[in-house]
């Protein structure tokens, strides 16, 4: 699935949806690469806007990563 719009705001929203749907480390790596490509593709937009959108996407990636790690630690700490 790909973003249907080329507008930077729409693409950022689509990438955030991709990030939120990640379930494995490999998917997170792909989403991180997608974020990096977004930063390259839209580097010519307003500098502050690019920084703000990139920061939001990177925060979503970090939240997803740490959430997954927390679940693994919980699983290890409380084996059933």
C-alpha positions as CSV (number, residue, x, y, z in Angstrom):
1,X,0.0,0.0,0.0
2,X,1.3,3.5,-0.8
3,X,0.2,7.0,-0.1
4,X,-2.2,8.2,-2.7
5,X,-1.2,11.9,-2.3
6,X,2.2,13.5,-2.8
7,X,1.5,16.3,-0.3
8,X,4.0,16.2,2.5
9,X,1.3,16.2,5.2
10,X,-0.6,13.3,3.7
11,X,2.6,11.3,3.2
12,X,3.6,11.9,6.8
13,X,0.2,10.7,8.0
14,X,0.5,7.6,5.8
15,X,4.0,6.9,7.2
16,X,2.7,7.3,10.8
17,X,0.0,4.7,10.0
18,X,2.7,2.4,8.6
19,X,4.7,2.8,11.8
20,X,1.6,2.1,14.0
21,X,0.9,-1.1,12.1
22,X,4.5,-2.5,12.6
23,X,4.6,-5.7,14.6
24,X,8.1,-7.0,14.0
25,X,11.6,-5.5,14.2
26,X,12.0,-5.9,10.4
27,X,8.8,-3.9,9.8
28,X,10.2,-1.2,12.2
29,X,13.4,-1.1,10.2
30,X,11.5,-0.7,7.0
31,X,9.4,2.1,8.6
32,X,12.6,3.8,9.7
33,X,13.9,3.7,6.2
34,X,10.6,5.1,4.9
35,X,11.0,8.0,7.4
36,X,14.5,8.7,6.2
37,X,13.3,8.7,2.6
38,X,10.5,11.2,3.6
39,X,13.2,13.5,5.1
40,X,15.2,13.4,1.9
41,X,12.2,13.7,-0.5
42,X,10.7,16.7,1.3
43,X,13.9,18.5,2.5
44,X,13.0,21.4,0.2
45,X,9.8,22.3,2.1
46,X,10.0,24.8,4.9
47,X,12.8,23.8,7.2
48,X,10.8,24.1,10.5
49,X,7.9,22.1,8.9
50,X,10.3,19.4,7.7
51,X,11.9,19.2,11.2
52,X,8.5,19.1,12.9
53,X,7.1,16.3,10.7
54,X,10.4,14.3,10.9
55,X,10.4,14.7,14.7
56,X,6.9,13.4,14.9
57,X,7.6,10.4,12.8
58,X,10.8,9.6,14.7
59,X,8.9,9.9,18.0
60,X,6.3,7.4,16.7
61,X,9.1,5.0,15.7
62,X,10.7,5.3,19.1
63,X,7.4,4.8,20.9
64,X,6.8,1.7,18.8
65,X,10.3,0.3,19.5
66,X,10.1,0.9,23.3
67,X,6.6,-0.5,23.5
68,X,7.8,-3.7,21.9
69,X,10.8,-3.9,24.2
70,X,8.6,-3.3,27.2
71,X,6.4,-6.2,26.2
72,X,9.4,-8.4,25.8
73,X,10.8,-7.5,29.2
74,X,7.3,-8.1,30.7
75,X,7.1,-11.4,29.1
76,X,10.5,-12.4,30.4
77,X,9.9,-11.1,33.8
78,X,6.5,-12.8,34.2
79,X,6.7,-16.2,32.4
80,X,3.4,-18.1,32.7
